[in-house]
């Protein structure tokens, strides 16, 4: 009995340990990935639709002297002193096929709504593309790469956490993904961004000279390693002059929105959609949470699927492990027939007998969970040492730092605790049903006669 009981508790505790450690580590990895993703790209983005680019308030800048006869970025539109810069006295008459002004500036109205949201920080963004060419001072060589050029979100309360130590914040330099360091790029290296722009005679290459101000952690997204963070003025210059006609304007600019709890993105989106609808500007904007980003959607969905799959496997293994409780309690019922008969002869009901053995199953499950959780806490506390030992045995890093960081998360997951302390006793209780029913159906006369 003692041997079977020890084996049952040990097997269940082992499964609980495995489930808690895995769920804690995967939840920590997911949280780290999301923090990097939302710090750089914001948990929610508001991008202009085709209706915005065909609206009067976007097109009017091209015929207005006050706007320099050129399209304005969303950031420039938000701070422009005039909603309608058109002056009928000096500017050309708008074409007849243009839509009439609706009376509501979609950009100013959008920022006004965002300012009313508590804890929300909003900033416009713009993305373009150019050829990056750097002069590597240390090796006296050149590095050339086609890159996306994105505006640096200096107003984000979280983006600075991605900037690596030694970077120079607050200047006009550019920030590169930390992978550039592996190619010998250093802070202070200079170069230029080259792009094609139309001139009065032809399309020629234009250059903007830049200096590397630092590096940032792009996270697990592969596209992050191709993004150069630059001042918004540089990005807008390239966007307005570049001949990249295939660049989707509905995705290359917009408004990034940050708030303390990224998990609340769905609720914030619903509130903003309702407010935009009420203000009459919803046709001009598309609101998307980080779950809908094209470059992150598949990875996040796969990560969730893997976590749910392992949780299901953990439940199945727990059920198999708890089957040992059936054997244990069956033997216990046969071993305690005399005591059961005496209790029934003294007036103990069959229900009480069943509860005794059912309670034994729950007690075994709870004790196993407690042992497994304690073992998991010790494992998480020494996780770095275990990973280093595993890396030493393999002869290389056990976990790729590009995906998992320099160290694995070792914070105990409250969701994992809740799962094992509910699932294990419940499954153990169900495993004890059959022995409990058998014990409750024994007759004292038959038991005492056989004794």
C-alpha positions in Angstrom: 0.0 0.0 0.0 2.8 2.4 1.0 4.7 1.7 -2.2 1.7 2.1 -4.5 0.7 5.3 -2.7 4.2 6.7 -3.0 4.3 5.9 -6.7 0.9 7.5 -7.3 1.8 10.7 -5.5 5.2 10.8 -7.2 3.8 10.3 -10.8 1.2 13.0 -10.3 3.7 15.4 -8.7 6.0 14.9 -11.6 3.3 15.8 -14.1 2.3 18.8 -12.1 5.9 19.9 -11.9 6.3 19.6 -15.7 3.0 21.5 -16.4 3.8 24.4 -14.0 7.4 24.8 -15.3 6.4 24.7 -18.9 3.4 27.0 -18.6 5.3 29.5 -16.4 8.2 29.7 -18.9 6.0 29.9 -22.0 3.8 32.6 -20.4 6.9 34.5 -19.5 8.3 34.2 -23.1 5.0 35.3 -24.5 4.8 38.3 -22.2 8.4 39.3 -23.1 7.6 39.0 -26.8 4.4 41.1 -26.5 6.2 43.8 -24.5 8.8 44.2 -27.2 6.2 44.0 -30.0 3.9 46.6 -28.4 6.7 48.8 -27.3 8.0 49.1 -30.8 4.8 48.9 -32.8 2.2 49.9 -30.2 -0.6 47.5 -29.0 -3.1 49.4 -31.3 -2.7 51.2 -34.6 -5.0 53.6 -36.4 -4.3 53.7 -40.1 -5.9 55.8 -42.9 -8.2 54.2 -45.4 -8.6 54.8 -49.1 -11.4 57.2 -48.2 -8.9 59.4 -46.3 -6.5 59.7 -49.2 -9.4 60.6 -51.5 -10.9 63.1 -49.1 -10.9 66.9 -49.5 -8.8 67.4 -46.4 -5.9 65.3 -47.7 -6.0 66.5 -51.3 -6.4 70.2 -50.6 -2.8 70.6 -49.5 -1.6 70.0 -53.1 -3.3 73.2 -54.3 -2.7 75.4 -51.2 0.2 77.8 -51.0 0.0 77.6 -47.1 0.8 73.9 -47.4 3.6 74.4 -49.9 1.6 72.6 -52.6 2.5 69.2 -51.2 0.9 66.4 -49.2 1.2 66.6 -45.5 1.8 63.8 -43.1 -0.7 62.9 -40.3 1.6 64.5 -37.8 1.8 67.7 -39.8 -2.0 67.7 -40.3 -2.6 67.3 -36.5 -0.6 70.5 -35.6 -1.6 72.5 -38.6 -3.1 75.9 -37.5 -5.8 75.7 -40.2 -8.2 72.8 -40.9 -8.6 74.0 -44.5 -5.5 75.8 -45.8 -7.1 76.7 -49.1 -7.3 80.4 -49.9 -9.7 81.1 -52.8 -8.0 84.4 -53.5 -4.6 83.0 -54.5 -5.1 79.2 -54.8 -6.6 77.2 -57.7 -10.2 76.1 -57.5 -10.6 72.5 -56.3 -11.5 70.2 -59.2 -15.2 69.4 -59.6 -14.6 65.6 -59.0 -13.2 66.2 -55.5 -15.5 65.5 -52.6 -17.0 68.4 -50.7 -15.5 69.2 -47.3 -17.5 67.4 -44.6 -16.9 70.0 -41.9 -14.9 67.7 -39.7 -11.1 67.4 -39.9 -10.5 63.6 -39.6 -7.0 64.0 -38.2 -7.7 66.6 -35.6 -10.9 64.8 -34.6 -9.1 61.5 -34.1 -6.4 63.1 -31.9 -9.1 64.9 -29.9 -10.8 61.6 -29.2 -7.5 59.9 -28.2 -6.7 62.7 -25.8 -9.9 62.0 -23.9 -8.9 58.3 -23.3 -7.3 58.0 -19.9 -3.8 56.6 -19.8 -3.5 56.6 -23.6 -0.4 58.0 -25.5 -0.8 58.6 -29.2 1.8 59.5 -31.8 1.8 59.5 -35.6 4.1 57.2 -37.5 5.3 56.9 -41.0 7.2 54.2 -42.9 9.2 54.4 -46.1 12.1 52.5 -47.7 15.6 53.5 -48.7 19.1 52.1 -49.3 21.2 52.3 -46.1 25.0 52.6 -46.7 27.2 52.9 -43.7 30.9 53.6 -43.4 32.2 51.2 -40.7 35.0 53.2 -39.0 36.5 50.2 -37.1 37.0 48.0 -40.2 37.1 50.7 -42.9 34.5 48.9 -44.9 31.0 49.7 -46.1 27.7 48.0 -45.2 24.9 48.3 -47.7 21.3 47.1 -47.1 17.8 47.9 -48.4 15.8 48.9 -45.3 12.5 50.1 -44.1 12.7 53.5 -42.6 10.3 54.1 -39.7 9.8 57.2 -37.6 11.2 56.9 -34.0 8.4 56.8 -31.5 10.0 59.1 -29.0 6.7 59.8 -27.2 6.1 56.1 -26.5 6.5 55.4 -22.7 7.9 51.9 -23.5 10.2 52.2 -26.6 13.1 53.4 -24.6 13.2 50.0 -22.8 14.2 48.5 -26.2 17.1 50.9 -26.7 20.4 49.1 -25.8 22.9 50.5 -23.4 25.4 53.0 -24.9 22.9 54.5 -27.3 22.6 58.3 -27.6 19.0 59.3 -27.0 17.6 62.7 -27.9 19.7 63.4 -31.0 19.0 63.3 -34.7 20.7 60.0 -35.4 19.2 56.7 -36.5 18.7 53.5 -34.5 19.5 50.1 -35.9 18.4 46.6 -34.9 21.0 45.0 -32.5 21.8 42.4 -35.3 23.8 45.2 -37.0 26.3 45.0 -34.2 27.3 41.5 -35.4 28.3 43.1 -38.7 30.7 45.5 -36.9 28.5 48.6 -36.8 29.3 50.9 -33.9 27.6 54.0 -32.3 29.0 57.0 -34.2 29.3 55.3 -37.6 28.1 57.6 -40.4 26.6 57.0 -43.8 23.6 58.0 -45.9 20.1 56.9 -46.9 19.7 56.8 -50.7 16.3 56.9 -52.5 15.1 57.8 -56.0 13.3 61.1 -56.4 11.9 63.0 -59.4 13.7 66.1 -60.5 12.8 68.6 -63.3 15.0 66.6 -65.7 14.8 63.0 -64.6 14.6 60.6 -61.7 17.8 60.8 -59.7 19.3 59.3 -56.5 19.0 61.6 -53.5 21.0 61.1 -50.3 20.4 62.0 -46.6 23.5 61.8 -44.5 22.9 60.0 -41.1 24.8 59.0 -38.0 24.2 55.8 -35.9 22.9 57.0 -32.5 22.4 53.5 -31.1 20.7 50.1 -31.3 17.4 48.6 -30.3 16.1 45.1 -29.6 13.7 44.3 -32.4 12.4 41.2 -30.6 11.5 37.9 -32.3 9.9 39.5 -35.5 12.3 39.0 -38.4 11.0 42.1 -40.1 12.3 44.1 -37.1 15.9 43.5 -38.2 15.2 45.4 -41.4 13.7 48.5 -39.8 15.8 51.6 -39.3 14.3 54.1 -36.7 14.9 57.6 -37.9 13.6 61.1 -37.0 10.1 61.7 -38.5 11.4 64.6 -40.7 13.7 62.2 -42.5 11.0 59.6 -43.0 8.6 62.2 -44.3 11.1 63.6 -46.8 11.7 60.1 -48.2 8.0 59.3 -48.3 7.0 62.4 -50.2 9.9 62.3 -52.7 10.5 58.6 -53.2 9.2 56.9 -56.3 8.1 53.7 -54.5 4.7 53.6 -56.1 4.1 50.0 -54.8 4.2 51.1 -51.2 0.7 50.8 -49.7 -0.2 54.3 -48.3 -2.8 52.8 -46.0 -0.1 50.9 -44.2 2.8 53.3 -44.4 1.4 55.9 -42.1 -1.0 56.3 -39.2 -1.3 56.7 -35.5 0.3 54.5 -32.8 -1.6 54.2 -29.5 0.0 53.0 -26.3 -1.7 52.2 -22.9 -0.6 50.4 -19.7 -2.3 47.1 -20.3 -1.8 45.7 -23.8 -4.3 43.0 -23.1 -7.0 45.6 -23.0 -6.4 46.4 -26.7 -9.7 44.9 -27.7 -11.7 47.0 -25.3 -9.8 50.2 -26.3 -10.5 49.4 -29.9 -14.2 49.0 -29.3 -14.4 52.4 -27.4 -12.5 54.2 -30.2 -14.6 52.7 -32.9 -17.7 53.9 -31.1 -16.2 57.4 -30.6 -15.1 57.6 -34.3 -18.5 56.5 -35.5 -20.2 59.2 -33.3 -17.8 61.9 -34.6 -18.4 60.9 -38.2 -14.8 60.0 -39.0 -15.0 56.2 -39.0 -14.8 55.9 -42.8 -11.4 57.5 -42.8 -9.7 55.2 -40.3 -9.1 51.5 -39.7 -8.3 50.5 -36.1 -6.3 47.3 -35.5 -4.9 45.6 -32.4 -1.5 43.8 -32.3 -3.4 40.5 -32.8 -4.2 41.7 -36.3 -0.7 42.9 -37.5 0.2 40.9 -40.6 3.8 40.4 -39.5 2.9 39.2 -36.0 -0.5 37.5 -36.4 0.7 34.1 -37.5 3.4 33.8 -34.9 1.0 34.8 -32.0 -1.7 32.4 -33.2 0.9 29.5 -33.5 2.2 30.3 -30.0 -1.3 30.2 -28.5 -2.0 27.0 -30.4 1.2 25.3 -29.0 0.3 26.4 -25.5 -3.2 25.1 -25.7 -2.0 21.8 -27.2 0.5 21.3 -24.4 -2.1 22.1 -21.8 -4.4 19.5 -23.4 -1.5 17.0 -23.4 -0.9 17.9 -19.7 -4.5 17.2 -18.8 -4.4 13.8 -20.6 -1.1 12.9 -18.8 -2.8 14.0 -15.5 -5.7 11.7 -16.2 -3.4 8.8 -16.9 -1.4 9.5 -13.8 -4.5 9.8 -11.6 -5.6 6.4 -12.8 -3.1 5.0 -10.2 -5.5 6.4 -7.6 -8.1 3.9 -8.7 -5.8 1.0 -8.1 -4.7 2.4 -4.8 -8.2 3.0 -3.5 -9.4 -0.4 -4.8 -6.7 -2.1 -2.8 -7.5 0.1 0.2 -11.2 -0.8 0.0 -10.4 -4.5 0.0 -7.9 -4.0 2.8 -10.4 -2.1 5.0 -13.5 -4.2 4.5 -13.7 -5.1 8.2 -13.5 -1.4 9.2 -16.1 -0.5 6.6 -18.4 -3.2 8.0 -18.0 -2.0 11.5 -18.7 1.6 10.5 -21.9 0.5 8.7 -23.0 -1.6 11.6 -22.6 1.5 13.8 -25.0 3.4 11.6 -22.6 5.2 9.1 -24.4 5.8 5.9 -23.3 4.6 2.5 -22.9 8.2 1.4 -20.5 8.9 4.2 -18.4 5.8 3.3 -18.2 7.0 -0.3 -17.2 10.5 0.8 -14.3 9.0 2.9 -12.7 7.3 -0.1 -13.6 10.1 -2.5 -11.9 12.5 0.0 -8.8 10.2 0.0 -8.6 10.7 -3.8 -8.9 14.5 -3.5 -6.3 14.5 -0.7 -3.8 12.5 -2.8 -4.4 14.9 -5.7 -3.9 18.0 -3.6 -0.8 16.7 -1.8 0.7 15.7 -5.2 -0.1 19.2 -6.6 1.6 20.8 -3.6 4.7 18.7 -4.0 4.8 19.3 -7.7 4.4 23.1 -7.3 7.2 23.2 -4.7 9.5 21.3 -7.1 8.5 23.7 -9.9 9.3 26.8 -7.7 12.8 25.3 -6.9 13.3 24.5 -10.6 12.3 28.0 -11.7 14.5 29.6 -9.1 17.5 27.6 -10.5 16.4 27.7 -14.1 19.5 29.6 -15.4 21.8 27.1 -13.8 19.9 24.2 -15.4 20.0 25.9 -18.8 23.7 26.5 -18.5 24.2 22.8 -17.6 22.1 21.7 -20.6 24.0 24.1 -22.9 27.3 22.7 -21.6 26.2 19.1 -22.2 25.1 20.0 -25.8 28.1 22.0 -26.6 26.0 25.0 -27.7 23.2 27.3 -26.4 20.2 25.2 -25.5 17.9 28.1 -26.4 18.4 30.7 -29.2 18.9 34.1 -27.6 17.3 35.8 -30.6 14.0 34.1 -29.7 14.2 33.6 -25.9 16.5 36.3 -24.8 19.6 36.0 -22.7 17.8 34.0 -20.0 14.5 32.2 -19.8 11.7 33.8 -17.7 11.6 32.2 -14.2 8.4 33.9 -12.7 5.8 31.4 -11.4 2.6 31.6 -13.4 -0.5 32.2 -11.4 -2.6 30.8 -14.2 -0.6 27.6 -14.0 -1.1 27.4 -10.2 -4.8 27.9 -10.7 -4.9 25.2 -13.3 -3.1 22.5 -11.3 -4.8 23.2 -8.0 -8.2 22.9 -9.7 -7.6 20.2 -12.4 -5.6 17.7 -10.3 -8.0 17.4 -7.3 -11.0 17.3 -9.6 -9.4 14.5 -11.7 -8.4 12.7 -8.5 -11.9 13.0 -7.2 -13.3 11.5 -10.4 -10.7 8.7 -10.2 -11.9 7.9 -6.7 -15.5 7.6 -7.7 -15.4 3.9 -8.6 -13.6 2.7 -5.4 -16.0 4.9 -3.4 -19.0 3.4 -5.0 -17.6 -0.1 -4.4 -17.0 0.7 -0.7 -20.5 2.2 -0.2 -22.2 -1.0 -1.7 -20.5 -3.4 0.7 -22.9 -5.1 3.2 -21.8 -5.3 6.8 -23.3 -8.8 7.3 -21.4 -10.2 4.4 -18.2 -8.5 5.5 -18.4 -9.7 9.1 -19.5 -13.2 8.1 -16.5 -13.5 5.8 -14.2 -12.4 8.6 
